[in-house]
C-alpha cells in the first residue's frame, strides 16, 4: 500500500492513514484505520471497528483504544451510527458520546456533524467512500459514508449544506478529505447504477468508463465525490483525494468485494481539538 496524496503512519504494528490538509488546518484530530495493528482474529483480523458484525466486543473496544490513542482521541467519546446508504446527516453533541459503543446506535444515519470539541465522530467502511470535513473558522467537523447510493444522493453536498445552514460555515473555508475506497479498476457496476447517476444531476465527468460489455461500467467513486464536493463550493485546493484502493490492497484494508463480504470494517474518526 503506497500513496502520493495521503500519509501512511506506522507505530509498532499499528498502521493508519491521515490526511495532510486536515493535519495542516490544526483544528481536528483524525485517523483512518487499516487492517493492521489490532487484536481481532479470523475474518476480522486484526483491526476491526464494527461492534455489530459478529466480532468479539472486547476486541473491538481494544481496537478503538489503540486507534484513538495513536492520535490523542479518548476512545470512550466515539459516536457511531447504523449506516444504511442514506444521505441522512445528524448533528451530535457531547451528550451523544458513547453512542454505538456503550449506548444504542443512531439508526439510518450515514453522516455526523459536531461543533463541540472532544466528540469523536466515526463512520465505517469496507469499499465505500469516506468523506471527512473541517471548517477551522467556525470550528465544525463532520464525516460521511458514501457508497454508490449515498454518492447518488450526494451525501457530501448534504453534509456541507448542513454545516452551512446549522453553523454558518462558508464552503470555501471547509477542508475536506476523500479517503480510501474501491477504485474504478475494481468496481464494475451495471446499467441501473449508471442510470441512477445520470438522473441525479451529478457532474459525471471522469466518473465512468467502459466495462466488460455494453451493460457494465467501471465507476470512479473518488472522482464522483470530488465533483460533488466541488459543486458544494469547496475549493479544489482544500480537498485531499485518496489514491489508495481498498480492493487492490485487501491484505491491508478491509474490502467487501475482495472478500465476498467476509471482513471487518475500517473507520474514519474525527474530532475537534
N, C-alpha and C positions, 0 to 999 in steps of 0.2 A: 504494500500500500504506500503510494507516494502522492505528493501534492505540490503544485506550484503556487496554489492560492490559499490553502489553509495550513494551519500549524499543527503538526503531529507531535505530541508530547509523550515522554516516557519517564515514569517514576517507578523504579523497580519493575515489577511485572505489569503494572498498570499502564496502558496506552490510551490516550484520549486526544480529542481534537478540539482546538479553539479557533476563533475567527479573528484575524488581525484587526479589522476595523472596529469590532466590538471591544477588543482589548484596548485599542488606542483611545477610545472615547472616554474611558476611565470612570464610567457611571455604573457598570454592572460587573458581576462575577458570572461566568458562564462556562459550560463544558458540554461536549458531545462525546458519548461513550463509544467504545469499540467492544469487541467480544473478549478483550484481553484484560486480565488483572483482577477478576472476580473469584467467587467461591462456588458458583453454581456448577452443576455437573450434567452429564448426558447431553441432550439436545440443547440445553440452556447454557452450556459451558462457554466461557466461565463467568463472563459479566452479563447478567440478565437483569433487566429493570422492570419486569412485569410481575406484579403481585397476583395477577388473576389468570395466568396461563398454565398453572399446574406445577410451578417450581416451589421449592421449599421457602416458606415465608422468611425464616431466619436468614437464609442465604441471600435473598433479595435485599433484605434490610442491611446486611453487611455490605452488599454491593453498593448500595446508596451511601453508606457511611464512607466507604473508600473513595467513591467518585466525588461526592460533595466535599470531602475533606481535602482532596487534591487542590481545590481552588478556593477553600475557605468558606464554603457554604455549610450551614448547620443542616444535616440531613433530616432532622425532625421537623423542619419547616417546609418540606416538599408539599406541593399541591398537584394532584393528578386527577384526570377525568377519564370517563369511559368514552373513548373515541369511536365514532361511528360514521366517519367520512361525510360529516355535515360541514356547513360553514358557520356553525353556532360558536360564538366567541363570548366568553364570560369574564366580567371584571371580578377580581378576587382581592381579599384583604388579609391582614394578619389573622383575623378570626378563622380563616379557611385553612391555615397551616395544618398539615396532617391529613387533609382530605385525600382519599385514595390510598392512605397508608394506615393511620390509626382511626380514621373516620371513613364513612362510605364515600365512594367516588361521586363526582358530578356525572350525570347521565347525558349522553348525546351532546357532548361539548368537545370541540376539536381545536379551540383556541382559548388562551388565557392571557389576561392583561392585569397589571397592577401598577399603582403609583406609590406603593409603600415598600420601604426597604425591608430586607430580611424575609421576603416571601419568595420561596424557590419554585418557580413555575416549571412544570415538567410536561413534555409531550414525548410520545414514544413511536418508534419506527422499526420497520424491517423491509424497506424498499421505498416507502412513501417519502415525500419531500419535507424536510424540516425547515421551518421558517422562524427566524428569531429577529426581534426588533428592540431598539432602544432609542428613545428621544432623550438625549442628555440635557436638553434645555428645560423641558417640562418635567423631567425625571419620571419617565414612564417606560416600562418594558413589557414585552409580550413574546409569546411563542405560539405557533400554529402548525397543525398537522395537515399536509396537503397530499393526499393520494390523487388519483386522476379525477375522482368525483369532487373532492374538495377543491382541486385546481379549477375544474369546470365551473364550480360555484364561487370561484375567486375568493377563497378564504383569506388570501394575503391582502387583497384590497379591502375586504370587510374588516380585517383587523386594523388596518391603517385608518379607515373611516371611523372606527370606534375610538381609536386613540385621539383622533381629531375632535369628534363630537363630544366625548366624555371628559377629555382633559385639555383640550385646546392646543393639541400638538400641531405643528407645521410639518407636513410631509417632507419638506426639504431639509428639516433638521434630523429626520429619522435615519439611524444607521440600521441596516438590515443584513441578514446572512441567510443564504440558501445552503443547507447542509447536505451531507452525503445521502444519495438516493440511487435508485436503479438508473442506469444510463440508457441512452437511446439504442445502443448496440444490443442491449439485453432485453429491452422492453417492447415487445411486439403486441399490438392491440388490433382489434377488428373494426369494421366499418361503423357499428353503433357508437364506439368511443370517438372516432373521428367526427361523426355527425354531431355528437354532443358538444365537442369543442367548436365546431363550425357554427353551431346555433347559439353559442354562449356570448358572442361578441368579443371574445378574447383575440388579441393580435396573435395569429398563429405563425408569424414569420419565424422560420427556423425550428418550428416545433415538430413537424412531421417529415418523414422521408419514406420511400417505398419499402414495403416488407417483402415477404416471400411470394406474394401474388397480389392480384388487384383488390383483394378484400382484406389485406393485412398491411399495417403501417407501423413504423418504428416511432415511438413517442419520446420526445425530449422534455421531461418534466422540469428540469432545471431551466431551460430556455422559456418554457411556458410560464413558470412562476416569476422569472426575471421580467418578462414582458408585462405581467400583471402588476408587479411592484412599480415598474416604471410608469404604468398607466395610472397608478395611485398617487403619483407625484414624487416618489423617492428618486433622488439623484443617482445616476448610474455609478458615479464615483463613491457613493455611500453604500454600495452593495458588495459583500463578499459572496463569490459564486463558487460553489463546490466543483471540483474536478475529480471527485472520488466516487466510484460506483460501488454500491453495496453488494451487488450480484457478482461483479468481477472479483471482489475481494471478500468472498463469503467465508474464508478462513479467519478473517479478522473483523468482519462486520456481519451482523445478523441479516439474512436475506430470505424473505418468504419464497421468492421464485426459485432461488438456487437450492433450497432445501425441501421444497414441496410442503412448506408450512411447518416443518419440524425444527423450530428455532425459538430463541428468546427474543427480547426486544432491546433495541438501542434507545437511549434517552438524550434529549436536549434539555438542559437545565439552565435557567437564567434567573438572576435576582438583582434588584437594585442594591447598590452599596449603601 
